[in-house]
Amino acid sequence: MAWFKRSKDNIASDTQKKDVPDGTWIKCPECNEMMHKMQWESNMYLCTKCSHHFRIGSEEYFKILLDADSFKEMDRKIRSVDPLEFEDTKPYKTRLSDTMKSTDLNDAIRTGTGKINSIDVVICCMDFGFIGGSMGSVVGEKISRAIDKALKTNYPLIIISSSGGARMMEGAISLMQLAKTSTKLAKLNEEKIPYISILTNPTTGGSTASFSMLGDLNIAEPKALIAFAGPRVVKQATGKDLPPGFQRSEFLLEHGFIDFIVNRRDMKDKLSQLLKLICD
């Protein structure tokens, strides 16, 4: 019997496979499609198969909606304080400092001015990654200052909402922001300055109960959860099964609560078209 020895492996073993860096591949939670991160980013953070809209932050939205290098941030250094000395699983001060370090944000919203296809706008965008996009004193104050900027410059205002509601760590102070922002928007309305609200997944709680639903035009991304209380809470309170798609963008459009549903790929062009119509 002849014996032989392979001089080298023609088929690479598992131990020889090339390491793939973490985060290189993205899995869609809706259809389980696997996408390369670069492909996903170039598709505006949508699933390449089913167009599921992934949740993104202010930095990504500004890149998608605004002309290159046109964004100028306002009031970046404003930070929350801890008037109630609140503590749950950790002190509120610690939660704030930890979140600032992990997100490189000072609070749950960024505001500034920019251009959308050469049209000047004042724009605000919430970041869900900062304590669930909760609305505290800083969010209310920065929106108020953004409205003041729109009043001063006569630029249209755009707010992109992504929020889990009011920030319980600030108690009644966070609830005061509902009245504060709503009152400011009434002044904007008196001056006939357009306000467009963009609702993303999720837009809930105090944001929905105030500025998020007060736009001259309310635009939602597809299948976004838009509600005051979430579906689980509503079902527990009513004891009834909810209609299919209850509190999603499509359900709200059908019942007249929003004006448009716009795919993220088309959002910049849609905003440009609307701004030209209502600003001229």
Residue frames as qw, qx, qy, qz and C-alpha x, y, z in Angstrom:
[[0.000, 0.890, 0.456, 0.000, 0.00, 0.00, 0.00],
 [0.421, 0.411, -0.019, 0.808, 1.33, 3.40, -0.96],
 [0.327, -0.745, -0.405, 0.417, 1.54, 6.06, 1.67],
 [0.343, 0.514, 0.130, 0.776, 1.73, 9.77, 1.00],
 [0.289, -0.584, -0.422, 0.630, 1.72, 12.98, 2.98],
 [0.230, 0.883, 0.317, 0.256, 0.06, 16.23, 1.92],
 [0.539, 0.124, -0.153, 0.819, 2.70, 18.92, 1.79],
 [0.061, 0.031, 0.204, -0.977, 0.20, 21.73, 2.46],
 [0.287, 0.503, 0.729, -0.366, -3.50, 22.27, 3.05],
 [0.107, 0.252, 0.563, 0.780, -5.40, 23.10, -0.13],
 [0.343, -0.692, -0.479, -0.418, -8.57, 23.88, 1.85],
 [0.042, 0.438, -0.447, 0.779, -8.19, 26.39, 4.64],
 [0.391, -0.382, -0.806, 0.229, -9.37, 25.18, 8.00],
 [0.269, -0.867, -0.382, -0.172, -11.60, 27.18, 10.36],
 [0.587, -0.646, -0.049, 0.485, -8.57, 28.18, 12.39],
 [0.466, -0.071, 0.333, 0.817, -7.05, 29.80, 9.32],
 [0.170, 0.767, 0.530, 0.320, -10.07, 31.90, 8.33],
 [0.244, 0.333, -0.077, 0.907, -9.55, 35.61, 8.21],
 [0.127, -0.480, -0.629, 0.598, -10.93, 37.49, 11.19],
 [0.034, 0.650, 0.461, 0.603, -13.84, 39.78, 10.39],
 [0.090, 0.114, -0.393, 0.908, -13.89, 42.98, 12.47],
 [0.025, 0.539, 0.759, -0.365, -16.92, 43.50, 14.70],
 [0.203, 0.710, 0.230, -0.634, -19.58, 45.71, 13.13],
 [0.080, -0.255, 0.660, 0.702, -18.59, 44.92, 9.55],
 [0.192, -0.279, -0.820, -0.462, -21.94, 43.26, 8.84],
 [0.352, 0.000, 0.320, -0.880, -25.40, 44.56, 9.73],
 [0.028, -0.267, -0.957, -0.113, -28.43, 42.33, 10.18],
 [0.347, -0.292, -0.225, -0.862, -31.91, 43.66, 9.44],
 [0.239, -0.001, 0.788, -0.567, -34.26, 43.04, 12.39],
 [0.656, 0.298, 0.134, -0.681, -37.25, 42.80, 10.02],
 [0.872, 0.387, -0.160, -0.254, -36.15, 40.40, 7.26],
 [0.822, -0.403, 0.346, 0.204, -32.78, 39.11, 8.62],
 [0.690, 0.677, -0.040, 0.252, -30.93, 40.35, 5.53],
 [0.674, -0.483, 0.099, 0.550, -27.17, 40.64, 6.07],
 [0.405, 0.888, 0.055, 0.209, -25.55, 43.79, 4.69],
 [0.644, 0.074, -0.179, 0.740, -22.02, 45.08, 4.65],
 [0.237, -0.690, -0.343, 0.592, -21.75, 48.19, 6.80],
 [0.129, -0.303, 0.312, 0.891, -20.54, 50.37, 3.92],
 [0.086, -0.312, -0.765, -0.557, -23.42, 49.20, 1.75],
 [0.254, -0.672, -0.673, 0.175, -25.85, 49.92, 4.58],
 [0.225, -0.596, -0.128, 0.760, -24.48, 53.41, 5.18],
 [0.052, -0.123, 0.494, 0.859, -24.54, 54.30, 1.48],
 [0.207, -0.442, -0.772, -0.406, -28.20, 53.22, 1.44],
 [0.250, -0.508, 0.091, -0.819, -28.98, 55.86, 4.10],
 [0.161, -0.169, 0.820, -0.523, -29.13, 53.27, 6.88],
 [0.787, 0.123, 0.067, -0.600, -31.99, 51.36, 5.25],
 [0.695, -0.072, 0.712, 0.062, -32.19, 47.62, 4.68],
 [0.098, 0.380, -0.621, -0.679, -31.17, 46.90, 1.10],
 [0.045, -0.183, -0.952, -0.240, -33.87, 44.22, 0.84],
 [0.137, -0.648, -0.749, -0.003, -36.97, 45.44, 2.72],
 [0.093, 0.607, 0.060, 0.787, -36.12, 49.16, 3.25],
 [0.585, -0.660, -0.429, 0.194, -36.44, 48.87, 7.02],
 [0.103, 0.838, -0.146, 0.516, -35.52, 52.27, 8.49],
 [0.680, -0.176, -0.493, 0.514, -32.85, 51.77, 11.12],
 [0.310, -0.929, -0.177, 0.095, -32.78, 54.24, 14.00],
 [0.626, 0.310, -0.085, 0.710, -30.02, 56.80, 13.49],
 [0.373, -0.624, -0.317, 0.610, -28.79, 59.89, 15.32],
 [0.138, 0.921, 0.107, -0.349, -28.47, 63.58, 14.62],
 [0.239, -0.571, 0.564, 0.546, -25.07, 63.33, 12.95],
 [0.342, 0.146, 0.850, 0.373, -26.42, 60.89, 10.35],
 [0.254, 0.775, 0.573, -0.080, -29.60, 62.90, 9.73],
 [0.008, -0.867, 0.106, 0.487, -27.69, 66.13, 9.22],
 [0.258, -0.347, 0.720, 0.543, -25.45, 64.41, 6.66],
 [0.306, 0.383, 0.842, 0.223, -28.49, 63.02, 4.82],
 [0.142, 0.832, 0.532, -0.069, -30.65, 66.16, 4.81],
 [0.085, -0.921, 0.044, 0.377, -28.27, 69.12, 4.75],
 [0.626, 0.740, -0.192, 0.153, -25.96, 70.37, 2.03],
 [0.831, -0.007, -0.259, 0.492, -22.32, 69.48, 2.63],
 [0.462, -0.031, -0.261, 0.847, -20.55, 71.64, 5.24],
 [0.144, -0.563, -0.246, -0.776, -23.60, 73.86, 5.73],
 [0.631, -0.627, -0.456, -0.040, -24.49, 72.86, 9.31],
 [0.170, 0.470, -0.414, 0.761, -23.55, 75.33, 12.04],
 [0.513, -0.430, -0.727, 0.151, -24.35, 74.07, 15.51],
 [0.215, -0.658, 0.075, -0.718, -25.95, 76.29, 18.15],
 [0.605, -0.551, 0.267, -0.509, -25.89, 76.07, 21.97],
 [0.759, 0.194, -0.620, 0.049, -23.68, 72.99, 22.04],
 [0.290, 0.264, -0.698, 0.599, -22.41, 73.57, 25.59],
 [0.574, -0.359, 0.147, -0.721, -25.78, 73.67, 27.37],
 [0.392, 0.057, -0.910, 0.124, -26.00, 70.80, 29.86],
 [0.630, -0.569, -0.405, -0.340, -28.57, 69.46, 32.27],
 [0.066, -0.445, 0.646, -0.617, -28.25, 69.87, 36.03],
 [0.448, -0.240, -0.860, 0.042, -29.69, 67.69, 38.78],
 [0.257, -0.463, 0.135, -0.837, -32.16, 69.93, 40.67],
 [0.823, -0.361, -0.097, -0.427, -33.91, 66.99, 42.36],
 [0.153, -0.539, 0.814, -0.154, -30.72, 65.08, 43.24],
 [0.896, 0.095, -0.023, -0.433, -32.47, 62.14, 41.62],
 [0.050, -0.435, 0.899, 0.031, -31.24, 58.58, 41.97],
 [0.914, 0.041, -0.056, -0.399, -32.62, 55.30, 40.63],
 [0.975, 0.000, -0.045, 0.219, -30.17, 52.54, 39.72],
 [0.610, 0.001, -0.069, 0.790, -27.51, 55.24, 39.72],
 [0.075, -0.667, -0.223, 0.707, -27.38, 58.98, 40.51],
 [0.512, 0.807, 0.292, -0.027, -28.69, 61.21, 37.71],
 [0.009, -0.899, 0.372, 0.230, -25.41, 63.14, 37.65],
 [0.456, -0.341, 0.785, 0.245, -23.53, 59.89, 37.04],
 [0.616, 0.465, 0.633, 0.059, -26.00, 58.84, 34.35],
 [0.329, 0.931, 0.033, -0.156, -25.53, 62.16, 32.58],
 [0.126, -0.777, 0.568, 0.240, -21.72, 62.05, 32.69],
 [0.559, -0.097, 0.805, 0.173, -21.62, 58.40, 31.56],
 [0.582, 0.633, 0.510, 0.008, -23.99, 59.09, 28.65],
 [0.185, 0.940, -0.175, -0.225, -22.03, 62.16, 27.58],
 [0.290, -0.574, 0.721, 0.258, -18.87, 60.07, 27.42],
 [0.549, 0.104, 0.819, 0.130, -20.45, 57.17, 25.53],
 [0.473, 0.712, 0.516, 0.055, -22.35, 59.29, 22.98],
 [0.400, -0.029, 0.152, 0.903, -20.12, 62.38, 22.68],
 [0.129, -0.651, -0.428, -0.613, -23.30, 64.45, 23.10],
 [0.032, 0.151, -0.494, 0.856, -24.22, 66.92, 25.81],
 [0.489, 0.190, 0.546, -0.653, -27.94, 66.13, 25.69],
 [0.525, 0.283, 0.802, 0.032, -30.68, 64.48, 23.64],
 [0.477, 0.811, 0.338, 0.023, -30.93, 67.13, 20.91],
 [0.449, -0.215, 0.251, 0.830, -28.64, 69.08, 18.59],
 [0.287, 0.866, 0.375, -0.165, -29.71, 72.34, 16.98],
 [0.368, -0.378, 0.327, 0.784, -28.30, 74.71, 14.41],
 [0.496, 0.696, 0.000, -0.519, -28.66, 76.23, 10.97],
 [0.483, -0.132, 0.752, 0.429, -28.02, 74.68, 7.58],
 [0.412, 0.412, -0.311, -0.751, -29.09, 74.51, 3.97],
 [0.629, 0.205, 0.749, -0.041, -31.34, 72.03, 2.18],
 [0.522, 0.479, 0.517, 0.481, -30.66, 72.31, -1.55],
 [0.284, 0.259, 0.027, 0.923, -29.49, 75.89, -0.89],
 [0.390, -0.699, -0.307, -0.515, -32.57, 76.81, 1.20],
 [0.085, 0.368, -0.613, 0.694, -31.65, 78.20, 4.63],
 [0.695, -0.476, -0.455, -0.288, -33.26, 76.41, 7.58],
 [0.288, -0.522, 0.631, -0.496, -33.07, 76.18, 11.35],
 [0.789, 0.015, -0.575, -0.214, -32.91, 72.48, 12.19],
 [0.455, -0.487, 0.612, -0.425, -33.14, 70.40, 15.37],
 [0.760, 0.111, -0.611, -0.194, -32.61, 66.66, 15.67],
 [0.705, -0.534, 0.334, -0.327, -33.12, 64.44, 18.70],
 [0.375, 0.418, -0.826, 0.057, -30.77, 61.60, 19.62],
 [0.860, -0.330, -0.209, -0.329, -32.48, 58.52, 21.04],
 [0.772, 0.120, -0.491, 0.385, -29.12, 57.23, 22.21],
 [0.106, 0.308, -0.448, 0.832, -29.00, 59.93, 24.90],
 [0.205, 0.129, 0.742, -0.625, -31.19, 58.52, 27.71],
 [0.284, 0.465, 0.838, 0.039, -33.82, 57.38, 25.24],
 [0.108, 0.410, 0.379, 0.823, -34.15, 60.77, 23.56],
 [0.272, -0.677, -0.635, 0.254, -35.87, 61.98, 26.71],
 [0.108, 0.720, 0.157, 0.667, -37.03, 65.58, 26.90],
 [0.506, -0.531, -0.409, 0.543, -35.62, 67.49, 29.84],
 [0.075, -0.884, -0.136, 0.441, -34.87, 71.13, 30.49],
 [0.273, -0.451, 0.510, 0.680, -32.03, 71.25, 27.96],
 [0.267, 0.319, 0.795, 0.441, -34.13, 69.83, 25.13],
 [0.053, 0.846, 0.527, -0.068, -36.88, 72.37, 25.82],
 [0.197, -0.817, 0.083, 0.536, -34.43, 75.25, 26.09],
 [0.314, -0.257, 0.629, 0.663, -32.55, 74.36, 22.90],
 [0.220, 0.534, 0.745, 0.335, -35.79, 74.04, 20.92],
 [0.054, -0.904, -0.339, 0.256, -36.92, 77.40, 22.31],
 [0.249, -0.671, 0.312, 0.625, -33.65, 79.03, 21.26],
 [0.326, 0.081, 0.753, 0.566, -33.91, 77.43, 17.82],
 [0.138, 0.764, 0.621, 0.103, -37.39, 78.94, 17.45],
 [0.158, -0.875, -0.037, 0.456, -35.97, 82.33, 18.48],
 [0.331, -0.342, 0.574, 0.666, -33.34, 81.90, 15.75],
 [0.254, 0.427, 0.767, 0.406, -36.06, 81.15, 13.20],
 [0.003, -0.894, -0.421, 0.155, -37.97, 84.25, 14.32],
 [0.260, -0.755, 0.195, 0.570, -34.85, 86.39, 14.02],
 [0.234, -0.297, 0.680, 0.628, -33.71, 85.10, 10.63],
 [0.666, 0.364, 0.018, -0.651, -37.12, 84.25, 9.14],
 [0.235, 0.296, -0.898, -0.226, -35.76, 80.79, 8.29],
 [0.826, -0.195, -0.303, -0.433, -38.21, 77.84, 8.30],
 [0.387, -0.494, 0.703, -0.336, -37.87, 75.47, 11.24],
 [0.797, 0.092, -0.557, -0.214, -37.43, 71.69, 11.01],
 [0.445, -0.491, 0.650, -0.372, -37.48, 69.39, 14.05],
 [0.663, 0.145, -0.716, -0.161, -36.65, 65.68, 13.75],
 [0.630, -0.476, 0.355, -0.501, -38.15, 63.80, 16.69],
 [0.724, 0.083, -0.683, 0.042, -36.90, 60.53, 18.16],
 [0.171, -0.436, 0.502, -0.727, -37.98, 60.33, 21.77],
 [0.394, -0.232, -0.884, 0.098, -39.17, 58.05, 24.52],
 [0.351, -0.792, -0.472, -0.167, -40.90, 60.91, 26.33],
 [0.189, -0.892, 0.183, -0.368, -40.25, 63.33, 29.17],
 [0.514, 0.319, -0.671, 0.428, -37.19, 62.77, 31.38],
 [0.663, -0.619, -0.400, -0.131, -38.46, 61.52, 34.73],
 [0.664, -0.162, -0.324, 0.654, -35.18, 62.40, 36.47],
 [0.126, 0.135, -0.053, 0.981, -36.14, 66.09, 36.19],
 [0.045, 0.471, 0.754, -0.454, -39.73, 65.65, 37.38],
 [0.243, 0.823, 0.450, -0.245, -42.11, 68.57, 36.79],
 [0.089, -0.688, 0.329, 0.641, -39.31, 70.58, 35.15],
 [0.199, -0.050, 0.828, 0.521, -39.35, 68.18, 32.19],
 [0.190, 0.616, 0.764, 0.021, -43.15, 68.43, 31.94],
 [0.024, 0.805, 0.130, -0.578, -42.89, 72.23, 31.80],
 [0.196, -0.324, 0.598, 0.707, -41.06, 71.88, 28.49],
 [0.245, 0.473, 0.811, 0.242, -44.32, 70.78, 26.80],
 [0.052, 0.903, 0.383, -0.189, -45.92, 74.16, 27.49],
 [0.271, -0.697, 0.264, 0.608, -42.68, 76.05, 26.86],
 [0.273, -0.103, 0.716, 0.634, -42.08, 74.65, 23.38],
 [0.186, 0.610, 0.749, 0.180, -45.76, 74.82, 22.40],
 [0.045, -0.895, -0.233, 0.378, -45.97, 78.49, 23.40],
 [0.243, -0.547, 0.446, 0.665, -42.85, 79.29, 21.42],
 [0.272, 0.174, 0.806, 0.496, -44.23, 77.53, 18.34],
 [0.140, 0.801, 0.571, -0.110, -47.39, 79.64, 18.60],
 [0.089, -0.809, 0.128, 0.567, -45.20, 82.74, 18.16],
 [0.265, -0.208, 0.727, 0.598, -43.66, 81.15, 15.08],
 [0.226, 0.522, 0.800, 0.192, -47.15, 80.58, 13.71],
 [0.034, 0.873, 0.302, -0.382, -48.10, 84.22, 14.35],
 [0.088, -0.699, 0.387, 0.595, -45.16, 85.33, 12.23],
 [0.824, 0.502, 0.027, -0.261, -46.14, 82.90, 9.41],
 [0.085, 0.640, -0.759, -0.090, -42.78, 81.14, 9.56],
 [0.862, 0.061, -0.404, -0.300, -43.11, 77.51, 8.42],
 [0.389, -0.475, 0.747, -0.256, -42.45, 74.64, 10.81],
 [0.797, 0.182, -0.504, -0.280, -42.02, 71.09, 9.50],
 [0.596, -0.460, 0.595, -0.281, -42.01, 68.22, 11.99],
 [0.626, 0.319, -0.691, -0.172, -40.35, 64.92, 11.02],
 [0.760, -0.386, 0.353, -0.387, -41.43, 61.94, 13.11],
 [0.480, 0.406, -0.777, -0.029, -39.08, 58.96, 13.33],
 [0.859, -0.288, -0.399, -0.142, -39.17, 55.68, 15.23],
 [0.142, -0.653, -0.743, 0.013, -40.05, 56.14, 18.04],
 [0.037, -0.342, 0.072, -0.936, -41.78, 59.46, 18.73],
 [0.513, -0.503, -0.694, -0.049, -43.66, 59.06, 21.99],
 [0.456, -0.495, -0.481, 0.562, -44.60, 60.66, 25.29],
 [0.111, -0.769, -0.209, 0.594, -44.12, 64.36, 25.97],
 [0.155, -0.270, 0.503, 0.806, -42.61, 65.07, 22.56],
 [0.008, -0.376, -0.814, -0.442, -45.74, 63.75, 20.84],
 [0.169, -0.753, -0.603, 0.201, -47.87, 65.72, 23.30],
 [0.123, -0.811, -0.022, 0.572, -46.15, 68.97, 22.33],
 [0.095, 0.689, -0.378, -0.611, -43.84, 70.09, 19.53],
 [0.280, -0.128, 0.879, 0.363, -43.68, 66.86, 17.52],
 [0.236, 0.511, 0.814, 0.140, -47.33, 67.02, 16.42],
 [0.053, 0.817, 0.279, -0.501, -47.59, 70.80, 16.02],
 [0.334, -0.180, 0.505, 0.775, -45.95, 71.17, 12.61],
 [0.473, 0.478, -0.095, -0.734, -47.56, 73.04, 9.76],
 [0.800, 0.284, -0.461, -0.259, -46.65, 69.79, 8.03],
 [0.636, -0.453, 0.601, -0.170, -46.09, 66.55, 9.94],
 [0.686, 0.464, -0.527, -0.191, -43.98, 64.02, 8.03],
 [0.772, -0.412, 0.463, -0.142, -43.25, 60.49, 9.24],
 [0.131, 0.434, -0.859, -0.238, -40.80, 57.83, 8.20],
 [0.725, -0.049, -0.548, -0.414, -42.38, 54.47, 7.24],
 [0.779, -0.268, -0.566, 0.029, -43.58, 52.22, 10.08],
 [0.168, 0.342, -0.497, 0.779, -42.45, 54.65, 12.79],
 [0.370, -0.541, -0.722, 0.223, -44.04, 54.22, 16.22],
 [0.015, -0.337, 0.029, -0.941, -45.84, 57.49, 16.96],
 [0.533, -0.560, -0.623, -0.123, -47.84, 57.66, 20.17],
 [0.303, -0.748, 0.274, -0.523, -48.27, 59.22, 23.58],
 [0.636, -0.396, 0.631, -0.203, -48.24, 55.92, 25.47],
 [0.100, 0.336, -0.878, -0.326, -46.84, 52.78, 23.91],
 [0.650, -0.068, -0.539, -0.532, -49.10, 49.98, 22.63],
 [0.488, -0.116, -0.822, 0.271, -48.42, 47.72, 25.63],
 [0.010, -0.140, -0.502, 0.854, -49.50, 50.44, 28.07],
 [0.473, 0.042, -0.180, -0.862, -52.60, 51.27, 26.03],
 [0.631, -0.086, -0.721, -0.274, -53.62, 47.61, 25.90],
 [0.352, -0.157, -0.769, 0.510, -53.17, 47.25, 29.66],
 [0.132, 0.131, 0.300, -0.936, -55.21, 50.40, 30.31],
 [0.567, 0.109, -0.221, -0.786, -58.09, 49.54, 27.96],
 [0.572, -0.068, 0.788, -0.218, -58.04, 45.77, 28.26],
 [0.756, 0.559, 0.216, -0.263, -58.69, 45.50, 24.53],
 [0.707, 0.041, 0.459, 0.536, -56.74, 44.18, 21.56],
 [0.036, 0.681, -0.135, -0.719, -55.42, 46.98, 19.39],
 [0.743, 0.635, 0.084, -0.194, -56.06, 47.29, 15.62],
 [0.848, 0.092, 0.208, 0.478, -53.28, 45.97, 13.35],
 [0.477, 0.401, 0.086, 0.777, -50.53, 48.56, 12.91],
 [0.307, -0.900, -0.304, -0.051, -51.99, 50.73, 15.68],
 [0.362, -0.872, 0.125, 0.303, -49.76, 53.79, 16.35],
 [0.617, -0.074, 0.464, 0.631, -47.61, 53.22, 13.28],
 [0.018, -0.333, 0.249, 0.909, -47.12, 55.87, 10.59],
 [0.133, -0.159, -0.775, -0.597, -49.45, 54.20, 8.11],
 [0.209, -0.587, -0.771, 0.130, -52.30, 53.99, 10.65],
 [0.149, -0.611, -0.245, 0.737, -51.86, 57.65, 11.61],
 [0.014, 0.167, -0.470, -0.867, -51.81, 58.77, 7.96],
 [0.166, -0.361, -0.844, -0.360, -55.03, 56.87, 7.31],
 [0.280, -0.709, -0.621, 0.180, -56.69, 58.60, 10.28],
 [0.149, 0.879, 0.185, 0.414, -55.45, 62.10, 9.46],
 [0.586, -0.766, -0.022, 0.265, -52.85, 62.63, 12.20],
 [0.427, -0.455, 0.413, 0.663, -49.92, 63.13, 9.81],
 [0.452, 0.715, -0.067, -0.530, -49.63, 64.61, 6.33],
 [0.658, 0.566, -0.474, -0.144, -47.04, 62.44, 4.57],
 [0.854, -0.340, 0.356, 0.167, -45.02, 59.28, 4.91],
 [0.456, 0.823, -0.333, -0.061, -41.66, 59.76, 3.21],
 [0.949, 0.005, -0.077, 0.306, -38.88, 57.25, 2.66],
 [0.483, -0.730, 0.140, 0.463, -35.57, 58.47, 4.05],
 [0.559, 0.073, 0.485, 0.669, -34.02, 58.29, 0.57],
 [0.160, 0.636, 0.490, 0.574, -36.54, 60.87, -0.63],
 [0.336, -0.760, -0.433, 0.349, -36.69, 63.07, 2.47],
 [0.314, -0.410, 0.112, 0.849, -34.26, 65.78, 1.37],
 [0.042, 0.172, 0.582, 0.794, -35.91, 66.28, -2.01],
 [0.238, -0.662, -0.692, -0.160, -39.36, 66.24, -0.42],
 [0.347, -0.687, -0.294, 0.566, -38.36, 68.86, 2.13],
 [0.235, -0.208, 0.316, 0.895, -36.84, 71.00, -0.60],
 [0.062, -0.400, -0.691, -0.599, -40.03, 70.77, -2.66],
 [0.312, -0.738, -0.594, 0.070, -42.25, 71.66, 0.30],
 [0.368, -0.564, -0.124, 0.728, -40.04, 74.54, 1.45],
 [0.144, 0.016, 0.441, 0.886, -40.11, 76.07, -2.02],
 [0.180, -0.550, -0.693, -0.430, -43.91, 75.85, -2.07],
 [0.406, -0.770, -0.482, 0.096, -44.56, 77.30, 1.37],
 [0.457, -0.502, -0.045, 0.733, -41.74, 79.84, 1.54],
 [0.236, 0.195, 0.431, 0.849, -42.34, 81.59, -1.80]]
